[in-house]
Amino acid sequence: MKIIESKSSDQTFKLGEAVGKEISQGICIALQGELGAGKTTFVQGLAKGLGISEKYYITSPTFNIINEYPIHSLTLCHLDLYRLESENELEDIGFDDLVDDTHIIVVEWPEILKRISFKFDIEINFKFDEQYNRIISVFASGQLGSNLLSRLAL
């Protein structure tokens, strides 16, 4: 586990960018935190680090549920599962089709996946301290997540 203090949106963006630069294959990342905690800002940085074209404006997929962005032979899939009410809806959105070596899956509000014991490679928790700095905790699971976390110079 690594814990990072972010005093600004720019620092949160740069953390995402650093993570993105280390990703070269499909991976599943869970983002947890209250509204405004920096989850989408992190994904914007991640997209930059991955090399996704700046012609794409990275937004929260609150109403779309999934936003997809192509990058070379990979695709960044940014999901917001807040509006899903049951595990059955995962099939409706084609979630199983995304889980492979060519999709970088980043999930905001991942609780519904945790209920079915889905394993994320990386889990990132965003919290505020008393001064409204973001305290970002990064947890790895499995070899892929552990390798990524060990490469990050944070």
TIRO-2110 file (N, C-alpha, C; in Angstrom, 1 decimal):
// TIRO-2110
0.8, -1.2, 0.0, N, 1, A
0.0, 0.0, 0.0, CA, 1, A
0.9, 1.2, 0.0, C, 1, A
0.4, 2.3, -0.7, N, 2, A
1.1, 3.5, -0.7, CA, 2, A
0.1, 4.6, -0.4, C, 2, A
0.5, 5.6, 0.4, N, 3, A
-0.4, 6.7, 0.7, CA, 3, A
0.2, 8.0, 0.2, C, 3, A
-0.6, 8.8, -0.5, N, 4, A
-0.1, 10.0, -1.1, CA, 4, A
-1.0, 11.1, -0.6, C, 4, A
-0.4, 12.3, -0.3, N, 5, A
-1.2, 13.5, 0.1, CA, 5, A
-1.2, 14.4, -1.2, C, 5, A
-2.4, 14.7, -1.6, N, 6, A
-2.5, 15.6, -2.8, CA, 6, A
-3.1, 16.9, -2.3, C, 6, A
-2.4, 18.0, -2.5, N, 7, A
-2.9, 19.3, -2.0, CA, 7, A
-3.6, 20.1, -3.1, C, 7, A
-3.7, 19.5, -4.3, N, 8, A
-4.4, 20.2, -5.4, CA, 8, A
-4.9, 19.2, -6.4, C, 8, A
-5.8, 19.7, -7.3, N, 9, A
-6.3, 18.9, -8.4, CA, 9, A
-5.1, 18.5, -9.3, C, 9, A
-4.2, 19.5, -9.5, N, 10, A
-3.0, 19.2, -10.4, CA, 10, A
-2.2, 18.1, -9.9, C, 10, A
-2.0, 18.0, -8.6, N, 11, A
-1.2, 16.8, -8.0, CA, 11, A
-2.0, 15.5, -8.2, C, 11, A
-3.3, 15.6, -8.1, N, 12, A
-4.1, 14.4, -8.3, CA, 12, A
-4.0, 13.9, -9.8, C, 12, A
-4.1, 14.9, -10.7, N, 13, A
-3.9, 14.7, -12.1, CA, 13, A
-2.6, 14.0, -12.4, C, 13, A
-1.5, 14.6, -11.8, N, 14, A
-0.1, 14.0, -12.0, CA, 14, A
0.0, 12.6, -11.5, C, 14, A
-0.7, 12.3, -10.4, N, 15, A
-0.6, 10.9, -9.9, CA, 15, A
-1.2, 10.0, -10.9, C, 15, A
-2.4, 10.4, -11.4, N, 16, A
-3.0, 9.6, -12.5, CA, 16, A
-2.1, 9.4, -13.7, C, 16, A
-1.5, 10.5, -14.1, N, 17, A
-0.5, 10.5, -15.2, CA, 17, A
0.6, 9.5, -15.0, C, 17, A
1.2, 9.5, -13.7, N, 18, A
2.3, 8.6, -13.4, CA, 18, A
1.8, 7.2, -13.5, C, 18, A
0.6, 6.9, -13.0, N, 19, A
0.1, 5.5, -13.1, CA, 19, A
-0.1, 5.1, -14.5, C, 19, A
-0.7, 6.0, -15.3, N, 20, A
-0.9, 5.7, -16.7, CA, 20, A
0.4, 5.4, -17.5, C, 20, A
1.4, 6.1, -17.2, N, 21, A
2.7, 5.8, -17.9, CA, 21, A
3.3, 4.4, -17.6, C, 21, A
2.8, 3.8, -16.5, N, 22, A
3.3, 2.5, -16.1, CA, 22, A
2.4, 1.3, -16.6, C, 22, A
1.3, 1.6, -17.3, N, 23, A
0.4, 0.6, -17.7, CA, 23, A
0.7, 0.3, -19.2, C, 23, A
0.8, -1.0, -19.5, N, 24, A
1.1, -1.5, -20.8, CA, 24, A
0.2, -2.6, -21.3, C, 24, A
-0.8, -3.0, -20.4, N, 25, A
-1.7, -4.1, -20.7, CA, 25, A
-3.0, -3.9, -20.0, C, 25, A
-4.0, -4.7, -20.2, N, 26, A
-5.2, -4.6, -19.6, CA, 26, A
-5.1, -4.7, -18.1, C, 26, A
-5.8, -3.9, -17.3, N, 27, A
-5.8, -3.9, -15.9, CA, 27, A
-7.1, -3.4, -15.4, C, 27, A
-7.5, -3.7, -14.1, N, 28, A
-8.7, -3.3, -13.5, CA, 28, A
-8.4, -2.5, -12.3, C, 28, A
-8.9, -1.2, -12.3, N, 29, A
-8.7, -0.3, -11.2, CA, 29, A
-10.0, 0.2, -10.6, C, 29, A
-10.1, 0.1, -9.3, N, 30, A
-11.3, 0.6, -8.6, CA, 30, A
-11.0, 2.0, -8.0, C, 30, A
-11.9, 2.9, -8.1, N, 31, A
-11.7, 4.2, -7.5, CA, 31, A
-12.9, 4.4, -6.5, C, 31, A
-12.5, 4.7, -5.3, N, 32, A
-13.5, 4.9, -4.3, CA, 32, A
-13.3, 6.3, -3.6, C, 32, A
-14.4, 7.0, -3.3, N, 33, A
-14.3, 8.2, -2.6, CA, 33, A
-15.6, 9.0, -2.8, C, 33, A
-15.8, 10.0, -2.0, N, 34, A
-17.0, 10.8, -2.1, CA, 34, A
-17.0, 11.7, -3.3, C, 34, A
-18.1, 12.3, -3.6, N, 35, A
-18.2, 13.2, -4.7, CA, 35, A
-17.2, 14.3, -4.5, C, 35, A
-16.5, 14.7, -5.6, N, 36, A
-15.5, 15.8, -5.6, CA, 36, A
-14.2, 15.4, -5.0, C, 36, A
-14.0, 14.1, -4.7, N, 37, A
-12.7, 13.7, -4.1, CA, 37, A
-11.6, 13.6, -5.1, C, 37, A
-11.8, 13.7, -6.4, N, 38, A
-10.7, 13.6, -7.4, CA, 38, A
-10.7, 12.4, -8.2, C, 38, A
-11.7, 11.6, -8.2, N, 39, A
-11.7, 10.4, -9.0, CA, 39, A
-11.6, 10.7, -10.5, C, 39, A
-12.4, 11.6, -11.0, N, 40, A
-12.4, 11.9, -12.5, CA, 40, A
-11.1, 12.6, -12.8, C, 40, A
-10.6, 13.5, -12.0, N, 41, A
-9.3, 14.2, -12.2, CA, 41, A
-8.2, 13.2, -12.3, C, 41, A
-8.2, 12.2, -11.5, N, 42, A
-7.2, 11.1, -11.6, CA, 42, A
-7.3, 10.4, -12.9, C, 42, A
-8.5, 10.1, -13.4, N, 43, A
-8.7, 9.4, -14.7, CA, 43, A
-8.2, 10.3, -15.8, C, 43, A
-8.4, 11.6, -15.7, N, 44, A
-7.9, 12.5, -16.8, CA, 44, A
-6.4, 12.4, -16.8, C, 44, A
-5.8, 12.4, -15.7, N, 45, A
-4.3, 12.2, -15.7, CA, 45, A
-3.9, 10.9, -16.2, C, 45, A
-4.6, 9.9, -15.8, N, 46, A
-4.3, 8.5, -16.3, CA, 46, A
-4.4, 8.5, -17.8, C, 46, A
-5.4, 9.1, -18.4, N, 47, A
-5.5, 9.1, -19.8, CA, 47, A
-4.3, 9.8, -20.5, C, 47, A
-3.9, 10.9, -19.9, N, 48, A
-2.7, 11.6, -20.5, CA, 48, A
-1.5, 10.7, -20.4, C, 48, A
-1.3, 10.0, -19.2, N, 49, A
-0.2, 9.1, -19.1, CA, 49, A
-0.2, 8.0, -20.0, C, 49, A
-1.4, 7.5, -20.4, N, 50, A
-1.5, 6.4, -21.3, CA, 50, A
-1.2, 6.9, -22.8, C, 50, A
-1.3, 8.2, -23.0, N, 51, A
-1.1, 8.7, -24.3, CA, 51, A
-2.3, 8.9, -25.1, C, 51, A
-3.5, 8.9, -24.5, N, 52, A
-4.8, 9.1, -25.2, CA, 52, A
-4.8, 10.5, -25.8, C, 52, A
-5.2, 10.6, -27.0, N, 53, A
-5.3, 11.8, -27.7, CA, 53, A
-6.0, 12.9, -26.9, C, 53, A
-5.5, 14.1, -27.0, N, 54, A
-6.1, 15.2, -26.3, CA, 54, A
-7.4, 15.7, -27.0, C, 54, A
-7.7, 15.1, -28.1, N, 55, A
-9.0, 15.4, -28.8, CA, 55, A
-10.2, 14.8, -28.0, C, 55, A
-9.9, 13.9, -27.1, N, 56, A
-10.9, 13.3, -26.2, CA, 56, A
-11.0, 14.1, -24.9, C, 56, A
-12.1, 14.6, -24.5, N, 57, A
-12.3, 15.2, -23.3, CA, 57, A
-12.8, 14.2, -22.3, C, 57, A
-12.0, 13.9, -21.3, N, 58, A
-12.3, 12.8, -20.3, CA, 58, A
-13.3, 13.4, -19.3, C, 58, A
-14.5, 12.8, -19.2, N, 59, A
-15.5, 13.2, -18.3, CA, 59, A
-16.0, 12.0, -17.5, C, 59, A
-16.6, 12.3, -16.4, N, 60, A
-17.2, 11.2, -15.6, CA, 60, A
-18.4, 10.6, -16.4, C, 60, A
-18.5, 9.3, -16.5, N, 61, A
-19.5, 8.6, -17.3, CA, 61, A
-20.8, 8.4, -16.4, C, 61, A
-21.1, 9.4, -15.6, N, 62, A
-22.3, 9.3, -14.7, CA, 62, A
-23.5, 8.8, -15.4, C, 62, A
-23.9, 9.4, -16.5, N, 63, A
-25.1, 9.1, -17.2, CA, 63, A
-24.9, 8.1, -18.3, C, 63, A
-23.7, 8.0, -18.9, N, 64, A
-23.4, 7.0, -19.9, CA, 64, A
-23.1, 5.6, -19.4, C, 64, A
-22.6, 5.6, -18.2, N, 65, A
-22.1, 4.4, -17.4, CA, 65, A
-20.7, 4.0, -17.9, C, 65, A
-20.5, 4.0, -19.2, N, 66, A
-19.1, 3.6, -19.7, CA, 66, A
-18.7, 4.6, -20.8, C, 66, A
-17.5, 5.2, -20.6, N, 67, A
-16.9, 6.0, -21.7, CA, 67, A
-15.7, 5.2, -22.1, C, 67, A
-15.5, 5.1, -23.4, N, 68, A
-14.3, 4.4, -24.0, CA, 68, A
-13.4, 5.3, -24.8, C, 68, A
-12.1, 5.1, -24.6, N, 69, A
-11.1, 5.9, -25.3, CA, 69, A
-10.0, 5.0, -25.8, C, 69, A
-9.8, 5.0, -27.1, N, 70, A
-8.8, 4.2, -27.8, CA, 70, A
-7.4, 4.7, -27.5, C, 70, A
-6.5, 3.7, -27.3, N, 71, A
-5.1, 4.0, -27.2, CA, 71, A
-4.3, 2.9, -27.8, C, 71, A
-3.7, 3.1, -28.9, N, 72, A
-2.9, 2.0, -29.6, CA, 72, A
-3.7, 0.7, -29.7, C, 72, A
-3.2, -0.4, -29.1, N, 73, A
-3.9, -1.6, -29.1, CA, 73, A
-4.8, -1.8, -27.9, C, 73, A
-4.9, -0.8, -27.1, N, 74, A
-5.7, -0.9, -25.8, CA, 74, A
-6.9, 0.1, -25.9, C, 74, A
-7.8, -0.1, -24.9, N, 75, A
-8.9, 0.8, -24.8, CA, 75, A
-9.1, 1.1, -23.3, C, 75, A
-9.1, 2.4, -23.0, N, 76, A
-9.5, 2.8, -21.6, CA, 76, A
-11.0, 2.8, -21.5, C, 76, A
-11.5, 2.1, -20.5, N, 77, A
-12.9, 2.0, -20.3, CA, 77, A
-13.1, 2.6, -18.9, C, 77, A
-13.7, 3.8, -18.9, N, 78, A
-14.0, 4.5, -17.6, CA, 78, A
-15.5, 4.3, -17.3, C, 78, A
-15.7, 3.6, -16.2, N, 79, A
-17.1, 3.2, -15.8, CA, 79, A
-17.5, 4.0, -14.5, C, 79, A
-18.7, 4.3, -14.4, N, 80, A
-19.3, 4.9, -13.2, CA, 80, A
-20.6, 4.0, -12.9, C, 80, A
-20.5, 3.2, -11.9, N, 81, A
-21.5, 2.2, -11.6, CA, 81, A
-22.5, 2.7, -10.5, C, 81, A
-22.5, 3.9, -10.2, N, 82, A
-23.3, 4.5, -9.2, CA, 82, A
-24.8, 4.2, -9.4, C, 82, A
-25.2, 4.3, -10.7, N, 83, A
-26.6, 4.2, -11.0, CA, 83, A
-27.1, 2.7, -11.2, C, 83, A
-26.2, 1.8, -11.2, N, 84, A
-26.6, 0.4, -11.3, CA, 84, A
-27.2, -0.1, -10.0, C, 84, A
-28.3, -0.8, -10.1, N, 85, A
-29.0, -1.3, -8.8, CA, 85, A
-28.8, -2.7, -8.5, C, 85, A
-28.4, -3.5, -9.6, N, 86, A
-28.2, -5.0, -9.3, CA, 86, A
-27.1, -5.5, -10.1, C, 86, A
-26.6, -6.6, -9.7, N, 87, A
-25.5, -7.3, -10.4, CA, 87, A
-25.9, -7.7, -11.8, C, 87, A
-27.2, -8.0, -12.0, N, 88, A
-27.7, -8.4, -13.3, CA, 88, A
-27.5, -7.3, -14.4, C, 88, A
-27.5, -6.0, -14.0, N, 89, A
-27.2, -5.0, -14.9, CA, 89, A
-25.8, -4.9, -15.5, C, 89, A
-24.9, -5.6, -14.8, N, 90, A
-23.5, -5.7, -15.3, CA, 90, A
-23.5, -6.4, -16.7, C, 90, A
-24.4, -7.4, -16.8, N, 91, A
-24.5, -8.1, -18.1, CA, 91, A
-25.1, -7.2, -19.1, C, 91, A
-26.1, -6.4, -18.8, N, 92, A
-26.7, -5.5, -19.7, CA, 92, A
-25.7, -4.5, -20.3, C, 92, A
-24.8, -4.1, -19.5, N, 93, A
-23.8, -3.1, -20.0, CA, 93, A
-22.6, -3.8, -20.7, C, 93, A
-22.6, -5.1, -20.7, N, 94, A
-21.5, -5.8, -21.4, CA, 94, A
-20.2, -5.8, -20.6, C, 94, A
-20.3, -5.8, -19.3, N, 95, A
-19.0, -5.7, -18.5, CA, 95, A
-18.1, -6.9, -18.7, C, 95, A
-18.6, -8.1, -18.8, N, 96, A
-17.8, -9.3, -19.0, CA, 96, A
-16.9, -9.2, -20.2, C, 96, A
-17.4, -8.5, -21.3, N, 97, A
-16.7, -8.4, -22.5, CA, 97, A
-15.5, -7.5, -22.4, C, 97, A
-15.5, -6.7, -21.4, N, 98, A
-14.4, -5.7, -21.2, CA, 98, A
-13.2, -6.3, -20.5, C, 98, A
-13.4, -7.4, -19.7, N, 99, A
-12.4, -7.9, -18.9, CA, 99, A
-11.4, -8.8, -19.7, C, 99, A
-10.4, -8.2, -20.2, N, 100, A
-9.3, -8.9, -21.0, CA, 100, A
-8.1, -8.1, -21.0, C, 100, A
-7.1, -8.6, -21.7, N, 101, A
-5.8, -7.9, -21.8, CA, 101, A
-5.7, -6.6, -22.6, C, 101, A
-6.8, -6.3, -23.3, N, 102, A
-6.8, -5.1, -24.1, CA, 102, A
-7.6, -4.0, -23.6, C, 102, A
-8.2, -4.2, -22.4, N, 103, A
-9.0, -3.1, -21.8, CA, 103, A
-8.4, -2.7, -20.4, C, 103, A
-8.2, -1.4, -20.3, N, 104, A
-7.8, -0.8, -19.0, CA, 104, A
-9.2, -0.3, -18.4, C, 104, A
-9.6, -1.0, -17.4, N, 105, A
-10.9, -0.7, -16.8, CA, 105, A
-10.7, 0.1, -15.5, C, 105, A
-11.3, 1.2, -15.5, N, 106, A
-11.3, 2.1, -14.3, CA, 106, A
-12.7, 2.3, -13.9, C, 106, A
-13.0, 1.9, -12.6, N, 107, A
-14.4, 1.9, -12.1, CA, 107, A
-14.6, 2.9, -11.0, C, 107, A
-15.4, 3.9, -11.2, N, 108, A
-15.9, 4.7, -10.0, CA, 108, A
-17.1, 4.0, -9.5, C, 108, A
-17.2, 4.1, -8.2, N, 109, A
-18.4, 3.5, -7.4, CA, 109, A
-18.4, 2.0, -7.7, C, 109, A
-17.3, 1.2, -7.3, N, 110, A
-17.2, -0.2, -7.7, CA, 110, A
-17.9, -1.2, -6.7, C, 110, A
-18.7, -0.7, -5.8, N, 111, A
-19.3, -1.5, -4.8, CA, 111, A
-20.1, -2.7, -5.4, C, 111, A
-20.8, -2.5, -6.5, N, 112, A
-21.6, -3.6, -7.1, CA, 112, A
-20.7, -4.7, -7.5, C, 112, A
-19.5, -4.4, -8.0, N, 113, A
-18.6, -5.5, -8.4, CA, 113, A
-18.0, -6.2, -7.2, C, 113, A
-17.8, -5.4, -6.1, N, 114, A
-17.2, -6.1, -4.9, CA, 114, A
-18.2, -7.0, -4.3, C, 114, A
-19.5, -6.7, -4.5, N, 115, A
-20.6, -7.7, -4.0, CA, 115, A
-20.5, -9.0, -4.7, C, 115, A
-20.0, -9.1, -5.9, N, 116, A
-19.9, -10.4, -6.6, CA, 116, A
-18.4, -10.9, -6.5, C, 116, A
-17.6, -10.3, -5.6, N, 117, A
-16.3, -10.7, -5.4, CA, 117, A
-15.3, -10.5, -6.6, C, 117, A
-15.6, -9.5, -7.4, N, 118, A
-14.7, -9.2, -8.5, CA, 118, A
-13.4, -8.7, -7.9, C, 118, A
-12.3, -9.1, -8.5, N, 119, A
-11.0, -8.8, -8.0, CA, 119, A
-10.4, -7.7, -8.8, C, 119, A
-10.1, -6.6, -8.2, N, 120, A
-9.4, -5.5, -8.9, CA, 120, A
-7.9, -5.7, -8.7, C, 120, A
-7.1, -5.2, -9.7, N, 121, A
-5.7, -5.3, -9.6, CA, 121, A
-5.1, -4.1, -8.7, C, 121, A
-5.8, -3.0, -8.8, N, 122, A
-5.5, -1.8, -8.0, CA, 122, A
-6.8, -1.2, -7.4, C, 122, A
-6.7, -0.8, -6.1, N, 123, A
-7.8, -0.1, -5.6, CA, 123, A
-7.3, 1.2, -5.0, C, 123, A
-7.9, 2.3, -5.3, N, 124, A
-7.5, 3.6, -4.9, CA, 124, A
-8.6, 4.3, -4.2, C, 124, A
-8.3, 4.7, -2.9, N, 125, A
-9.3, 5.3, -2.1, CA, 125, A
-8.9, 6.8, -1.9, C, 125, A
-9.9, 7.7, -2.1, N, 126, A
-9.7, 9.1, -2.0, CA, 126, A
-10.5, 9.6, -0.8, C, 126, A
-9.8, 10.3, 0.1, N, 127, A
-10.5, 10.9, 1.3, CA, 127, A
-9.9, 12.3, 1.5, C, 127, A
-10.7, 13.1, 2.2, N, 128, A
-10.2, 14.4, 2.6, CA, 128, A
-9.7, 14.4, 4.0, C, 128, A
-8.7, 15.2, 4.3, N, 129, A
-8.3, 15.4, 5.7, CA, 129, A
-8.9, 16.7, 6.2, C, 129, A
-8.5, 17.2, 7.3, N, 130, A
-9.2, 18.3, 7.9, CA, 130, A
-9.0, 19.6, 7.1, C, 130, A
-7.9, 19.7, 6.4, N, 131, A
-7.6, 20.9, 5.5, CA, 131, A
-8.0, 20.7, 4.1, C, 131, A
-8.8, 19.7, 3.8, N, 132, A
-9.4, 19.4, 2.5, CA, 132, A
-8.3, 19.0, 1.5, C, 132, A
-7.2, 18.5, 2.0, N, 133, A
-6.2, 17.8, 1.1, CA, 133, A
-6.7, 16.4, 0.8, C, 133, A
-6.4, 15.9, -0.3, N, 134, A
-6.8, 14.5, -0.6, CA, 134, A
-5.8, 13.6, -0.1, C, 134, A
-6.2, 12.6, 0.7, N, 135, A
-5.4, 11.5, 1.1, CA, 135, A
-5.7, 10.3, 0.2, C, 135, A
-4.8, 9.9, -0.6, N, 136, A
-5.0, 8.9, -1.6, CA, 136, A
-4.3, 7.6, -1.2, C, 136, A
-5.0, 6.6, -1.0, N, 137, A
-4.4, 5.3, -0.6, CA, 137, A
-4.5, 4.3, -1.8, C, 137, A
-3.4, 3.7, -2.2, N, 138, A
-3.3, 2.9, -3.3, CA, 138, A
-3.0, 1.5, -2.8, C, 138, A
-3.9, 0.5, -3.1, N, 139, A
-3.7, -0.9, -2.7, CA, 139, A
-3.5, -1.8, -4.0, C, 139, A
-2.6, -2.7, -3.9, N, 140, A
-2.5, -3.7, -5.0, CA, 140, A
-3.0, -5.0, -4.6, C, 140, A
-3.5, -5.8, -5.6, N, 141, A
-3.9, -7.1, -5.4, CA, 141, A
-3.4, -7.9, -6.6, C, 141, A
-2.9, -9.1, -6.3, N, 142, A
-2.3, -9.9, -7.4, CA, 142, A
-1.0, -9.4, -7.9, C, 142, A
-0.4, -10.2, -8.8, N, 143, A
0.9, -9.9, -9.4, CA, 143, A
0.9, -8.6, -10.2, C, 143, A
-0.1, -8.5, -11.1, N, 144, A
-0.2, -7.3, -12.0, CA, 144, A
-0.2, -6.0, -11.2, C, 144, A
-1.1, -6.0, -10.2, N, 145, A
-1.3, -4.8, -9.4, CA, 145, A
0.0, -4.5, -8.6, C, 145, A
0.5, -5.6, -8.0, N, 146, A
1.8, -5.4, -7.2, CA, 146, A
2.9, -4.9, -8.0, C, 146, A
3.1, -5.4, -9.2, N, 147, A
4.1, -5.0, -10.1, CA, 147, A
4.0, -3.5, -10.4, C, 147, A
2.8, -3.1, -10.7, N, 148, A
2.5, -1.7, -11.1, CA, 148, A
2.8, -0.8, -9.9, C, 148, A
2.3, -1.2, -8.7, N, 149, A
2.6, -0.4, -7.6, CA, 149, A
4.1, -0.2, -7.2, C, 149, A
4.8, -1.3, -7.4, N, 150, A
6.2, -1.3, -7.1, CA, 150, A
7.0, -0.4, -8.1, C, 150, A
6.5, -0.2, -9.3, N, 151, A
7.2, 0.6, -10.3, CA, 151, A
6.9, 2.1, -10.1, C, 151, A
5.9, 2.4, -9.3, N, 152, A
5.5, 3.8, -9.1, CA, 152, A
6.5, 4.5, -8.1, C, 152, A
7.1, 5.6, -8.6, N, 153, A
8.0, 6.3, -7.7, CA, 153, A
7.1, 7.4, -7.0, C, 153, A
6.4, 7.0, -6.0, N, 154, A
5.6, 8.0, -5.3, CA, 154, A
6.1, 8.3, -3.9, C, 154, A
END
